[in-house]
């Protein structure tokens, strides 16, 4: 018969810690899943084998990929006390075939690609705010009065989808880096000829 997820003798057909100690196991993950309608239910237990201690036990229900990331986050936090990258996102500049370079967000593994900008010219150097609710980037919009494109600095608000023009001085307005609290940022401006770093 199948060996249970929980240890013996408390669980009928439970596993024995001794079998895992003899091969030098430090941590043991025991898990099972079942499909319930259009969702999957996933039950997982993590044990510290040398002390026969339950480190984490949890049941997950939902889309498979999201559950895998959530379980992985929970496991890293249970073992290290620190957050992991499994629930995080990446921001990057990229060019689809036949398109212009735009800003995109995606999950840490490259899935759930979402287009942030639609400048139809060039968008580069994206940077997350420290809270992860805004993205600063440099775009090259057309300055109609001068008939040229300038590297201007924008902020995209994730919740509203709105874009805000932050700096449009002549020359570079780039390399944004949010300071803690997101009320200020460091940027590179070349308004006086040479590129210099400014706090704004």
Phi, psi and omega in degrees: 000159183292146178278134183289170180281335183256160185282155170281157003270358183293334181243128175303137184060024180290158179283164180248124179303324184301323179299328180274329177295322184296338178256011173080026181286132175268308181234143181233129175251123176243128185214158176212156179220161172209149179270128179237101184065236180263005181243162177249139174253130187232124180245127184223142177230138179239128183239145168267107190296314182303328181254001182053041184251138174283120180271320183201138173219127187205153174244134181242147177216128180153197179297140187305310185297316180295320179297319180299317179292319181294315178299315180298319176300312181298320181295313179299317180296320180294324184274328186243342185079005183242157176287154177245185184266356190296336179257013185265171178234158178245145171243136183208162175257133182208163182236113175287161179305125178075006183249185177259162181286119183232173177265137180228151167246157179202162173294164185302336181263010176092355180273173181056048178295127181231127179282129182263317184249159174218058183280338183056032174218272183205130175226125187221175172053053179286151178213133177286148166287162183294335176275347180078017181255358179220156175230125172265144179202165176256127177241162182241069179285160178281123173273099189299324182295331180254346180071025180229161173261134182238144176286092183263156182258129181236160168235131176255124177271120186297313186296314184270339184077008182276151179248136180238132176279122185259315181213127180229032178296152180298132183099199183295136169222085194211181173064037184294143174218116181291140173271156180309135183096344174064016178270342180223161176213159172260136181220159174259122178236144176240032184298334180257014178114298180265145176291129177225159179267131181236152172257128181216000000 
